[in-house]
């Protein structure tokens, strides 16, 4: 079956999701709780922004250039805190969960743009392709990987895959670099993303290159211009930053979708019909982890509650 073919989920005949939605909505109404960001979320956003600015300043203007171990450590810290921005702030915003106001969500979605990943492309690849067709090979954009890494039992098996538990972690760390340098461009100019046809406005053509230029200026031009070190030392730090950032983001995804309990359903016929309703499909293909850890919740932006997020993506973590 072609990956460009639309898949169809059957109706929720057992009323599982409709009943669940009523109960969840009642919970928020009865307890007078907003589904959007509260004071703690604003404080968290401010703290993450402060950490990023501080780490960036320390790397570029801190004057620690002759202390190689410290510089490498600062590059790594910058990579880690940079991962927190899109995961904790931009992710909720693009789902419409940060605020009830679109302009606020659009503003906060820049947590992707300013770190090199297109918020617009993320909204297609993640909100549409991943959330709709979770763990379906050829349709879920997050399932696409290098041939030497096998995410799904439906993907072609090669002998080298028996060793991927050893070498895969190395490639996970490259996720951020490939994203900001190649992936957004490749997907933007493809005819389809999974079964979703690309049809971009002129504005989005401009935004893609505009925000990429901002990122390249902040994280490439400025460091190479200001830091008084050989180019290879700066390049090494930049790669380390992205490696830590990519590994952090990749592992959050792995723990939520590529674990033993997660399933990888296929259509039951050539017409693209799925066996279960969309909500049941989400229950089968996602997994919670570290539910009792406040640290995991802080780092993952609540995505350790992955089942809840997939069923109610517009609720701020």
Beta strands, then each sheet from edge to edge (+ up, - down):
strand 1: 192-193
strand 2: 196-197
sheet 1: 1+ 2-
end
